[in-house]
Amino acid sequence: MKGTYIGDVVGSVYEFNNIKKEDFMPFLHESAFFTDDSVLTAAVGTGLYMIEELGMTDDDEIVELFAKLYRAYTLSFPGRGYGGHFLCWAQRENAPAYNSCGNGSAMRVSPVAWYAETLEECERLARLTALPTHNHPDGIAGAQATAGAIFLALHGGSKAEIKAYVEKYYALPKTYAEVQPDYDWESLCDGTVQPAVLAFLASDDFEDAIRKAIALGGDSDTIAAITGPIAEAYYGGVPEELWQQTLPYFGDSQDGEPLIDGIERIYALHEKRCGKK
Ligand SMILES: [Mg+2]
């Protein structure tokens, strides 16, 4: 989750101004900002907190809760780069899911991996976070592949195990080095989750993973928001100094402090439910 936010902020200045290299400087640009990836991740985190507090078990009620929270957070944090279809959906109170297979279901799902006690629970909840909008099979797969990869990384999975898990959803025939030079803009789940996972697999540490995600080009903030939490989980957290440098981007001037609360509560629940940080 911190990895989602860091990836989102770092990538925010490159989404429409791609930079195809890893050694870009500074790592956190002064013009960077949080975008829809962070906002909707906080909505998922808040939903999971409410599910726990209220003891919710009914799938339909949980989907309805996520739908309400996606709308509420989108209206509370306007102008954060929401996709056109998503914004139309969010502005119509009872609009049905629109069969999206875009990468939005993957970018917002990371809290599920920290919340879940088992891989089965992770896959179930990932599906439920997708359903309000991304009820296309590829939209659901993007959420499950991302959440499952993070879950395995959190619970000691190796890179080979994480790769094999993601390949249940998406083939990964090429390496990062083979894909990076020619990778182009892609907003669908499969074309975003695949390279995001490859950036993680090729990385040496958290920052390296984010740098590799950005160097792909394309939908930079969202790719990095997907690579980030996998790397965070695998490398045992994000570097504290980097998190402290990222927090001001969610500070008073951008009014993003509720977004920090949305993920902090899930770290606490993770500790409570899974017995570790
Ligand atoms: Mg974004």
Boltz pocket constraint, residues with backbone or C-beta under 6 A from the ligand:
constraints:
  - pocket:
      binder: B
      contacts: [[A, 35], [A, 36], [A, 37], [A, 80], [A, 81], [A, 221], [A, 222]]
      max_distance: 6.0
